[in-house]
Amino acid sequence: MKLATVAFYGFALGLLAVGLRELLTGFEENRCSMTYMFEYPEYRRVALPRRVARLYPAYGLYLYGEGLYAQETRALKLTGAPVLFLPGNAGSHKQARSLGSVALRKAENMEGGLHFNVFTVDFNEELVALYGGSLLRQTHFLHESIKAILRLYKHLKTPPQSVVLVGHSMGGVVARALFTLPRFNTNLVSLIITQASPHLAPVLALDPYLLDFYSAVRQKWVNQAKKLRNVTVLSVGGGYRDYQVRSGLTSLPCTPGDPNKMSLVATAVPRTWVSTDHLSIVWCKELVLATVRAFFDLIDPETRQFTVNPEKKMAVLNHHFIRHPVRMLGETQDTSISILDFPEAWSEVNTLRLAYSTPKEGQVKYFLFALSSRRKAYSHFYCRSNNLEMTSWVYGCVHKNGSSCVQAVDLSMGTELLPPYKILILSLGDLSSVTHLVVSASNLNGKQFTVECEWQRQESQTLSVPVPHVLSSGLTVSDVSVNSSGLLHTIKLQHFDQVYQAFRISVASQCKVNTERLPNVYRIHVPWFREDSLTTASVPSVTEISGMLHTSRPDDASGVLLQLHTAPNCQYKVSVRTSLPRVLGQILRFCGPMVPVYTAVTLLQACGGQLSTILKSRRSADMSQVVAKGLQPHKVNLPVYILHILLGCSWFQEVWSFLYLPAMDALPPTHPDGGSPEGVASVEEWPLLLSPLLYILGAAVAYWGSTLLRLIMRLISLIIAPLHRPSVSRDCGTLRLRTQLLVALGLTVMGGVCCGALAIFAAFLLHLYRLLRLQMTERSLSHMLNLAPPQKHREAENGTVDAESLSKSKECNGAPLLSECALQEVRDDLQLHLCLSALFTLPVMIIAPSLLHWTRNLRYSTQLDPDPCWPSSVPLIIVYILLINCNTLKLSNSNLLPLTSCLPLPLSIAMVTFSPLHLYRVTYFLLATLVPLALCCLL
């Protein structure tokens, strides 16, 4: 039985390891180019008013500079457009160097001395993603920093009226939180660009301040959306390389249809097309260049500052982050074609496809496609060119003279940029006023490129393939063959709409004739969120694509498409199979916060099992046995399912509200958010269905974690044993009642004066010392009994006492200190305190960020303010101290033990119901078990 248990939990640990490996390493290599500084970077501190410096001694405001620019701005007489960079969780203000350096280099090539002044805020590298007590303080300091920056431009005739904010990680959340301040002037910020910022919900909610902060920000932006429509916000997620903040969390919670809020993933950004990890999104050259190019296009030439026109801002951002057409919306361009002097430049194309390569010599060349004969047979016109100069190249002829067109409308605005070429897809139904299509293939500069165009019937070039079931584990394959010779094929991936699905998509290309062709581009297009991913492949080749989603499909959205930009006269075979490692990785990516909850549930159930064993037999069971039995999904998950079903009934909702119970907790939604003001979406079905698997993974963590704890205690006890006298009493390491009161009082005062987490940690160490003393006593007694076996054992060996009477003698009370009974008592206490120590570890891990934050800020303040641990630190300290003296004898004699042993199960159900999003609530449910347990030791 024990071997089967170890094998089961070993298998569960293997599943967890596979999922973690896929989550942390199972992605493409980092294809970002590094940004380099050509001169030594300097960070010049900006003086703030004394009041601000006194209120925020740990924070600072700096101006970034290099070389000559740094020398020119020493007096802080600035003339550029202000940009303020906000670092995120544990981020440094020096991360602004990539944005600042690229902006400086690009400004050198600009006419008229147009440039930016890049400022950066030092938030003391605080862990604000895990400790929410500093978020409001950072927001207030940001407000003061913006006012200080704008004061630096008072000497100008037309000083800037606003600052552009670029926020990384939690810095982006702080930027949006500015608008929750009662005295904040919303005109001070008109554009916010965030990088890998978890706007939808915190990654881990380890304290209530974090969730309160998010709730306030969300309510402000949703409830007052009309007032904030002039504020443009762009959120960029990193993609699958960013395992710290999944890209679904970077979706902006806003009202539907808000035109000035935009969320996307870096893999879909034109001229970027790469996934970034949580840090590289700051220095990724491709993304930094897109940001800086947008900044320069956002400058108003009259004021030489950032434009405040919302339509202009969105046009620029759409141009650089969405499609990157030939020009921005609103720009005018001469669409007339008057080249009657060059009749030889015109060629009419009567075939279904055009493939043309320009010669080395420069020439003027236009291709003319008649629409009249193609309207009935074809639905679209597709054209691509590897001439990546974003100029007009496709026109609709409205006035034709002979073989040439003299008046045309520009149709190039629909151009989309892909890695190897630009493409344009025109719907013939939208071209009723056009008689011919004109494709320009002129290369007056002598640059060689290729143009390929064709008429398309979209229905015949669209195929469908159902994806395999998520439980097929790669054993079944769905495939489809593309035999057509077109340049673009679309494959609908049916039933691919949930984030827990993950596939390996293989595209094999084979051509009859090996000639030089343009590369293939395989694109996974997600209609409901800008998370497209592109893969470039040569011909022929076998290419594997990772098929996963950042967001689930809403009910009103169409399905995922696989677009194949292919080579003509080639055959393609697309195979789709489920990838079990990637499925596990996706489950951990989206449901990872549930694993520690189920770990706590397992340990709580183990504690309940230990108490039941003591109640029945007056002895403790082995820790590994009770932890292994803590996996009870039929007792924990089934009631949660029933609650979820009952909450769908109106009468049960009324009862639930009458009892003032909080809403059933849920993980952040996986679909693009529509802006519900409550901050928590309705409970999704699939995490509930996956809860048994998450329970198994959490139980594996509890099982092997408790095993590791036991081994560590044995090792430490061996190391410190020479420092202690050998003990044979079960009361080793206990405290007298007076000492307990003094210690509890002292730690409570320490928690109130300094840091509650420090006091809890100190109480935890005192209990660990009790556990170590028990471990040393158990070893000492075992060695002594081996060297000098008791009289009963010697008589049993001689046959004068039978084994049954020996067994009964072990249960006697008042046994001598050196006996099997004494050893068994110590072992019982040791197993009990091992269970308690494993349970005590959970609150310590939850409060660790608060303790780290307090330690890092000791030079500024000895008190943690605000302290999320203070409400729960007092009972936790008292419980930890009281349970130091706990033993199996006291528990077995307590009248409260029957009731206490029944508490872990309902509290486990409550923990799964109310703690997935509010992880800090785990401590409250543990306290609800530990307080009665501590009373058992007293009564």
RANOR-V239590 format. One record per helix or strand of 3 or more residues. SS is the DSSP state (@ for helix, = for strand). FROM is the first residue (numbers start at 0). TO is the last residue. If there is no record, write none. Layout:
ss->[SS/SS]
from->[FROM/FROM]
to->[TO/TO]
This chain:
ss->[@/=/@/=/@/=/@/@/=/@/=/@/@/=/@/=/@/=/@/@/@/@/@/=/=/=/=/=/=/@/=/@/=/=/=/@/=/=/=/=/=/=/=/=/@/@/@/@/@/@/@/@/@/@/@/@/@/@/@]
from->[1/40/49/59/66/80/92/110/115/131/163/169/185/190/207/231/246/260/265/279/284/309/342/345/352/365/379/393/403/411/421/427/435/449/461/469/476/487/501/519/532/540/559/569/579/622/632/649/684/690/736/755/790/802/819/869/887/896/920]
to->[24/44/54/65/71/85/106/112/121/150/167/179/187/194/222/236/249/264/267/282/296/320/344/348/356/369/384/400/409/413/426/429/439/455/465/471/481/493/510/524/536/547/564/577/616/627/645/657/688/722/752/786/797/808/855/884/891/913/937]
